[in-house]
Amino acid sequence: MNKIASTLNEASIPSPNGGIWRTSTIENILKNPAYTGQIVWEIRKGKKKDTYTFDHSHEALVDRFLLHLINTNLKLQKEYGRLETPFLFLNKLNCQQCHSTLETQNGSTKRNGKKYLYQDYVCKCCGYKLDMNEVHSSLFPQVLRHVKDMTASEQVKERSVHYLSAIEQVLEESISNCESDLDKLNRKGCIAREQNDREFEFLVMDEQKQVFRLKNSYEHSQDVLADLHEAIQSEMFFTRFDHLLESQLDNAEMRLIILYFVDEVQVAPQRPARIIFQENPLDHLVSSPNG
């Protein structure tokens, strides 16, 4: 988003308020459901608020799959730390000896009037440091080779489609179970009203709300899966990473590649690092349907 804002500013294109573009402005536009063709209408009655969603009410300006990617990126940032950090492997390096996650350390010193900066990954438990630049120059090319091989593999794409199909089947069964539970609760609600048992009726209504929320969550996941399936079939998902590999990457883009494709990196002094790659980069996109 920082690159988008910079590109718009360099092209002298004004922001909606006539000023310069900021990353927060880009983020707000991309997160606004109206840009995906959806209208969200809220009606308040006292303390109660009802929300109504209308899909496909107008032509979408932002692709829904892009929105899923943005929400996933925000989730990854919350889980692993800042995207725009010089420490590309932040919270991804684990010590082979004590199994703790390496911390980061910035330092500086002056010699002969010249300032020298030091940036290290540190295992405080075992008491060693790894130079940040050496780690990056050693590990990141390996990650890029893995990503390039993976995105070019038809076998990986086929596995991804089968993976999504299996999840879709589980979701269909879960939605069916929710519908069955709602039928049972409707019958219980009828009994409660016939017996004029208000307490029992309120209990049933609360349970219905929970099942409705769960069913809506499953249905939202189905939408995510449908978008992912379409993105893979149309080459959109893997092609995005191909385009990234062919361009000059900034720190945030390099870090996102690591977060999507690397599970962990096991390190120790005087030993070669071992990169453990994600079995399926789609896991992040599927695991958080609500963004």
BELPEJO-V377445 format. One record per backbone hydrogen bond with DSSP energy under -0.5 kcal/mol. CO is the residue of the C=O (numbers start at 1). NH is the residue of the N-H. E is the energy in kcal/mol with one decimal. If there is no record, write none. Layout:
BEGIN
CO&NH&E / CO&NH&E
END
This chain:
BEGIN
1&5&-2.5 / 2&6&-2.3 / 3&7&-2.5 / 4&8&-2.3 / 5&9&-2.2 / 6&10&-2.7 / 7&11&-1.5 / 8&13&-2.4 / 9&12&-1.5 / 12&14&-0.6 / 15&18&-2.5 / 19&15&-2.5 / 22&26&-1.8 / 23&27&-2.6 / 24&28&-2.4 / 25&29&-2.0 / 26&30&-2.4 / 27&31&-2.0 / 28&32&-0.8 / 29&32&-0.7 / 31&33&-0.5 / 32&35&-1.6 / 33&36&-1.5 / 33&38&-1.9 / 34&37&-1.3 / 35&61&-2.6 / 35&62&-3.0 / 37&57&-2.2 / 37&58&-0.7 / 39&41&-0.6 / 39&54&-2.9 / 40&42&-0.5 / 41&52&-3.2 / 43&50&-2.9 / 45&48&-1.8 / 48&45&-2.9 / 50&43&-2.9 / 52&41&-3.5 / 53&55&-0.6 / 54&39&-2.3 / 54&57&-0.6 / 63&67&-1.6 / 64&68&-2.1 / 65&69&-2.2 / 66&70&-2.2 / 67&71&-2.5 / 68&72&-2.3 / 69&73&-2.6 / 70&74&-2.2 / 71&75&-1.9 / 72&76&-2.6 / 73&77&-2.2 / 74&78&-2.0 / 75&79&-1.9 / 76&80&-3.0 / 77&81&-2.0 / 83&85&-1.7 / 86&88&-1.4 / 87&90&-1.6 / 89&92&-2.4 / 89&93&-0.8 / 92&94&-0.6 / 92&265&-2.7 / 93&102&-2.7 / 94&267&-2.6 / 95&99&-1.4 / 100&95&-2.9 / 102&91&-0.5 / 103&122&-3.3 / 105&120&-2.5 / 107&118&-3.7 / 109&116&-3.4 / 111&114&-1.8 / 114&111&-2.6 / 116&109&-2.2 / 118&107&-3.0 / 119&132&-2.9 / 120&105&-2.3 / 121&130&-2.7 / 122&103&-2.9 / 122&124&-0.8 / 123&127&-1.8 / 123&128&-1.3 / 128&123&-2.5 / 130&121&-2.8 / 131&135&-2.3 / 132&136&-2.5 / 133&137&-2.6 / 134&138&-1.5 / 135&139&-2.7 / 136&140&-2.1 / 139&142&-0.6 / 139&143&-1.8 / 140&144&-2.5 / 141&145&-2.1 / 142&146&-2.0 / 143&147&-2.6 / 144&148&-2.6 / 145&149&-2.3 / 146&150&-2.5 / 147&151&-2.9 / 148&152&-1.1 / 150&153&-1.1 / 152&154&-0.6 / 153&157&-1.5 / 154&158&-2.4 / 155&159&-2.5 / 156&160&-2.2 / 157&161&-2.0 / 158&162&-2.3 / 159&163&-2.5 / 160&164&-2.3 / 161&165&-2.2 / 162&166&-2.2 / 163&167&-1.8 / 164&168&-2.5 / 165&169&-1.9 / 166&170&-1.7 / 167&171&-2.5 / 168&172&-2.4 / 169&173&-2.0 / 170&174&-2.3 / 171&175&-2.8 / 172&176&-2.2 / 173&177&-2.2 / 174&178&-2.0 / 175&179&-2.4 / 176&180&-2.1 / 177&181&-2.5 / 178&182&-2.5 / 179&183&-1.9 / 180&184&-2.0 / 181&185&-2.4 / 182&186&-2.4 / 183&187&-1.9 / 184&188&-2.1 / 185&189&-2.5 / 186&190&-2.0 / 187&191&-2.0 / 188&192&-2.5 / 189&193&-2.2 / 190&194&-2.5 / 191&195&-2.1 / 192&197&-2.8 / 193&196&-0.8 / 196&198&-1.0 / 197&201&-2.1 / 198&202&-2.4 / 199&203&-1.9 / 200&204&-2.2 / 201&205&-2.4 / 202&206&-2.3 / 203&207&-2.0 / 204&208&-2.5 / 205&209&-2.1 / 206&210&-1.8 / 207&211&-2.2 / 208&212&-2.8 / 209&213&-2.4 / 210&214&-2.2 / 211&215&-2.8 / 212&216&-2.8 / 213&217&-2.1 / 214&218&-2.2 / 215&219&-2.5 / 216&220&-2.3 / 217&221&-2.1 / 218&222&-1.9 / 219&223&-1.7 / 220&224&-2.1 / 221&225&-2.7 / 222&226&-2.5 / 223&227&-2.3 / 224&228&-2.5 / 225&229&-3.0 / 226&230&-2.3 / 227&231&-2.4 / 228&232&-2.4 / 229&233&-2.5 / 230&234&-2.2 / 231&236&-1.6 / 231&237&-1.2 / 232&235&-1.3 / 235&239&-1.8 / 236&240&-1.5 / 237&241&-0.9 / 238&242&-1.8 / 239&243&-2.6 / 240&244&-1.8 / 241&245&-2.3 / 242&246&-1.3 / 243&247&-0.5 / 244&247&-1.3 / 247&249&-0.7 / 250&254&-2.3 / 251&255&-2.6 / 252&256&-2.2 / 253&257&-2.0 / 254&258&-1.9 / 255&259&-2.6 / 256&260&-2.4 / 257&261&-2.0 / 258&262&-2.8 / 261&263&-0.5 / 261&278&-2.7 / 264&276&-3.1 / 265&94&-3.2 / 265&267&-0.6 / 266&274&-2.5 / 267&96&-3.3 / 268&271&-1.4 / 273&275&-0.5 / 274&266&-2.8 / 274&276&-0.5 / 275&277&-0.7 / 276&263&-2.6 / 276&264&-1.7 / 280&283&-1.9 / 281&284&-0.6 / 282&286&-2.2 / 283&287&-2.5 / 284&288&-0.6 / 288&291&-1.8
END
